[in-house]
Amino acid sequence: MGKRVLVSVINDLVTDQRVHKVCLSLTNMGFEVMLIGRVLPTSMPMDKRPYNSHRMHLVFRKGAFFYAEYNIRLFLYLLLAKADLLVSNDLDTLLPNYLAHKIKGKPIVYDSHEYFTEVPELVSRPRIQKVWKRIEAYVFPKLKDIFTVNDSIANLFEKDYGIRPKVVRNIPIRKDIKIAATRTELGMSVEHKILILQGSGINIDRGSEEMVEAMKYLDGVMLLIVGGGDVIDTLKRMAEHSDIKGKVVFLPKQPYEKLMQYTSIADLGLTLDKNTNLNYRFSLPNKLFDYIHAGVPVISSDLPEIRKIIDEYEIGDFIPDHNPKVIAKKIEEVLASKDLLDKWKKNIIFAARNLSWQNEEKVLKEVYSKYA
């Protein structure tokens, strides 16, 4: 076996596709990979993968006690387990990895999937935000190998710490053979146009509430929401309104291949994050690339990193604002233009060929090859 890498993340291991792709790349480079995370009562079972995993059952599921428990248990695991390299994903796993790195003298790589200290959950809680900022300010300048997900976030880190991370975008693996399914096989309407909004973080300020309300003004259209998040229960209550009832379908988190089957039957993919904080402003959501690889045109809020992709490949359009009537009007206009949709779908074929993990991982391999 090759050198042993401990990869840690706080997310559910089944649905975190970026970490999965990194683990696959490391495995293909000859590393022995152990992926460490947590498991929840609602977590799906791990599918068969070419690397090992360790899922921790935690007493606490949210709040300060959750983060404290996870970080302490992660630190003890990292300290006691054999490792030649430590890989920390996001700020909420960085401190235990850094401490284990200092004690054991093993190299560390950091992969920041977002501008963590500006997520809305922290922006609204400045005292807790200050704690995370102190941890980041203490550790980040001491790191040598850092990745992040787009140029805008790399710019922010460079401004903060004088260190520019390498950019590896979270783009799906290009597959020549896709496992397709029909709408009938998936239990979806064949008579309606289908909009899809997907993700494991369907939370506040991501435009989902406005999208559900916009369904009041759309006829012959279904909204498919696939995934989980803080506002799902709110969305379900909204969907019971008499003007919306029957127009919105909810599905829980799905294994990735199954998720992409649902994505592929949609007429439009939605990514509607609001420009309410730096993390959302400069986000480049996984769902954008999932839509592209599923051959589905995109309707998005106008955020800079997303605009780069949509404008470069001409694969979608933008909502002017988050007023539900305005969202509905834009969707109506797009769905009524067959020529425009056909043009976008042709362009998406080219975009999917260029935007692939096979291209992104070249940057990743340049860094990890020195540890092989």
Residue pairs with C-beta under 8 A, 6 or more apart in sequence:
1 32
2 29
2 30
2 31
2 32
2 372
3 31
3 32
3 84
3 85
3 371
3 372
4 31
4 32
4 33
4 34
4 82
4 83
4 84
4 85
5 26
5 31
5 32
5 33
5 34
5 83
5 84
5 85
5 86
5 87
6 34
6 36
6 77
6 78
6 81
6 83
6 85
6 86
6 87
7 19
7 22
7 23
7 26
7 33
7 34
7 35
7 36
7 87
7 89
8 35
8 36
8 37
8 74
8 78
8 86
8 87
8 88
8 89
8 93
8 96
8 97
9 16
9 19
9 35
9 36
9 37
9 89
9 90
9 93
10 37
10 38
10 70
10 89
10 90
10 92
10 93
11 19
11 37
11 38
11 89
11 200
12 37
12 38
12 39
12 40
12 43
12 44
12 200
12 253
13 19
13 20
13 35
13 37
13 39
13 46
13 53
13 55
14 43
14 44
14 45
14 46
14 47
14 253
14 255
15 44
15 200
15 253
15 256
16 37
16 89
16 200
17 170
17 172
17 256
17 286
18 89
18 111
18 113
18 149
18 170
18 286
19 35
19 89
20 49
20 256
21 170
21 173
21 357
21 361
22 87
22 111
22 364
23 33
23 35
23 49
23 51
24 49
24 50
24 51
24 173
25 357
25 361
25 364
25 365
25 368
26 33
26 51
26 87
26 368
27 33
27 50
27 51
29 365
29 368
29 369
29 372
30 372
31 85
31 368
31 372
32 51
32 52
33 51
33 52
34 51
34 52
34 53
34 54
34 81
35 51
35 52
35 53
35 54
36 53
36 54
36 56
36 74
36 77
36 78
37 53
37 54
37 55
37 56
38 55
38 56
38 57
38 58
38 70
39 55
39 56
39 57
40 61
42 228
42 252
43 55
44 253
44 255
46 53
46 55
47 255
54 77
56 70
56 73
56 74
56 77
58 66
58 69
58 70
58 73
59 65
59 69
60 66
60 68
60 69
64 128
67 92
70 92
71 92
71 93
71 95
71 96
72 96
74 93
74 96
74 97
75 95
75 96
75 99
75 100
78 86
78 96
78 97
78 100
78 104
79 100
79 103
79 104
83 100
83 104
83 106
84 106
84 107
84 371
85 106
85 107
85 108
85 109
85 371
86 97
86 100
86 101
86 106
86 107
86 108
86 109
87 97
87 108
87 109
87 110
87 111
88 94
88 97
88 98
88 108
88 109
88 110
88 111
89 111
89 113
90 111
90 112
90 113
90 114
90 116
91 112
91 116
91 117
91 132
91 135
91 136
92 116
92 132
94 110
94 135
94 136
94 139
95 135
95 139
97 108
97 110
98 108
98 139
98 142
98 143
100 106
101 107
101 108
107 144
107 145
107 371
108 143
108 145
109 145
109 146
109 147
109 367
109 368
110 140
110 143
110 145
110 146
110 147
111 146
111 147
111 148
111 168
112 146
112 147
112 148
112 149
112 153
112 157
112 165
113 148
113 149
113 170
114 149
114 153
114 279
114 283
115 153
115 156
115 157
115 278
115 279
115 282
116 122
116 132
116 136
116 279
117 129
117 132
117 133
117 136
118 277
118 278
118 279
119 277
119 279
120 203
120 204
120 205
120 276
120 277
120 279
120 280
121 203
122 128
122 129
122 132
123 129
123 277
137 160
137 161
140 146
140 157
140 160
140 161
140 163
141 161
141 162
141 163
143 163
145 166
145 367
146 157
146 163
146 165
146 166
147 165
147 166
147 167
147 168
147 363
147 364
147 367
148 154
148 157
148 165
148 166
148 167
148 168
149 167
149 168
149 169
149 170
149 284
150 167
150 169
150 282
150 284
150 305
151 167
151 305
152 281
152 282
152 304
152 305
153 165
153 282
154 164
154 165
154 166
154 167
155 164
156 278
156 282
157 163
157 164
157 165
158 164
158 165
166 363
166 364
166 366
166 367
167 363
168 360
168 361
168 363
168 364
169 284
169 289
169 355
169 360
170 284
170 286
170 289
171 289
171 355
171 356
171 357
171 359
171 360
172 289
172 290
172 293
172 356
172 357
173 356
173 357
173 358
174 293
174 352
174 353
174 356
174 357
174 358
175 293
178 260
178 264
179 257
179 260
179 261
180 261
180 264
181 261
181 264
181 265
182 265
183 189
183 190
183 194
183 265
184 190
186 261
186 262
186 265
188 194
188 222
188 224
188 249
188 262
188 265
189 222
191 220
192 220
192 221
192 222
193 220
193 221
193 222
193 267
193 268
193 335
194 221
194 222
194 223
194 224
194 265
194 266
194 267
194 268
195 211
195 221
195 222
195 223
195 224
195 266
195 267
195 268
195 269
195 270
195 299
195 331
196 223
196 224
196 225
196 226
196 262
196 263
196 266
196 268
196 269
196 270
196 291
196 296
197 208
197 211
197 223
197 224
197 225
197 226
197 269
197 270
197 271
197 272
197 287
198 225
198 226
198 227
198 259
198 262
198 263
198 269
198 287
198 290
199 206
199 226
199 227
199 229
199 285
199 286
199 287
200 227
200 228
200 229
200 253
201 227
201 228
201 229
202 208
202 225
202 227
202 228
202 229
202 230
202 231
202 232
202 235
203 229
203 230
203 231
204 230
204 231
205 273
205 274
205 276
205 277
205 280
206 229
206 231
206 272
206 273
206 274
206 280
207 270
207 272
207 273
207 274
207 301
207 322
208 225
208 229
208 231
208 235
208 272
209 231
209 234
209 235
209 238
210 272
210 322
210 323
210 324
210 327
211 223
211 270
211 272
211 324
211 327
212 223
212 225
212 235
212 238
212 239
212 244
212 248
213 238
213 244
213 324
214 324
214 325
214 327
214 328
214 331
215 221
215 223
215 239
215 243
215 244
215 247
215 248
215 328
216 241
216 243
216 244
216 324
216 328
217 324
217 325
217 328
217 329
218 247
218 328
218 331
218 332
221 247
221 331
221 335
222 247
222 248
222 249
223 247
223 248
223 249
224 248
224 249
224 251
224 262
224 266
225 232
225 235
225 248
225 249
225 250
225 251
226 250
226 251
226 252
226 253
226 254
226 259
226 262
226 263
227 251
227 252
227 253
227 254
228 252
228 253
232 250
235 248
235 250
236 250
238 244
239 245
239 247
239 248
239 250
251 262
253 259
254 262
259 290
260 290
260 293
260 294
263 269
263 290
263 291
263 294
263 296
264 294
264 295
264 296
266 291
266 294
266 296
267 296
267 297
267 335
267 341
268 296
268 297
268 298
268 299
268 316
268 331
268 334
268 335
269 287
269 288
269 290
269 291
269 294
269 296
269 297
269 298
269 299
270 298
270 299
270 300
271 285
271 287
271 288
271 291
271 298
271 299
271 300
271 301
271 306
272 299
272 300
272 301
272 319
272 322
272 327
273 280
273 283
273 285
273 301
273 303
274 280
274 301
274 322
275 281
275 301
275 303
280 303
281 303
281 304
282 303
282 304
282 305
283 303
283 305
283 306
284 305
284 306
284 309
285 306
288 298
288 300
288 306
288 309
289 355
291 297
291 298
292 298
292 309
292 313
292 315
292 348
292 351
292 352
292 355
293 352
293 355
295 345
295 348
295 349
295 352
296 348
297 315
297 316
297 334
297 341
297 344
297 345
297 348
298 310
298 315
298 316
298 317
299 316
299 317
299 318
299 319
299 330
299 331
299 334
300 306
300 307
300 310
300 316
300 317
300 318
300 319
301 318
301 319
301 322
302 318
302 319
302 320
307 318
309 315
309 351
309 355
310 316
310 317
310 318
313 347
313 348
313 350
313 351
313 354
314 343
314 344
314 347
315 344
315 347
315 348
315 351
316 344
317 330
317 334
318 330
319 326
319 327
319 330
320 326
320 330
334 340
334 341
335 341
